[in-house]
Amino acid sequence: MPAGRVLITGAGGFLGSHLCERFLREGYEVVGVDNFITGSRRNMAALEQHPNFSLIEHDITHPLYVVGRVDLVLHFASPASPKDYLRHPIHTMKVSSLG
């Protein structure tokens, strides 16, 4: 039985993907959320093979409904570099304020 269920936004990014790995190692069920505007599917290659990992491709500026309980939410979704801020200024603001 999993230690708990954690939802991690920005799961395709550097921090999010490493947090997914860590929580899986600790025995949690992990739900990763990313829209892949700046995140990378390469960061998730090993995660997607894990039986306690599921991925939801979703833009968190819109409501997200997850079936079942979630014990912890870690919000790491955000374009993470100045070039991304300039390329996606409105989306960056929405992710930070609405996500």
C-alpha positions, 0 to 999 in steps of 0.5 A: 500500500502506498505511503500516500498520494501526491500530486506534483504540477510541473512534473516534466520540469527539472524540479518536478521530475526529481520530486516525482522520483523522490516520492516514488522512492519513498513509497508514494503514489505520484500523479504528475501534471504538466502541459509540456510548454516548457517541460520535457517528456525526456525527464519523465521517461523512467517515471512513466514506467513506474507502476505508482506513477500516472501522468495527466497532461493538463494546463493548470490554469484551468480546473483539474479534477483528480479521481480519488484522494490526494494527500499532498499537492506540490505546485512547481509548474511555471516557465522557469527561465527569463527566455520562457517568461518573455516567450509566454508572459501571460501564461507565466502570470496565469500559472503563478496566480491561478495555478 
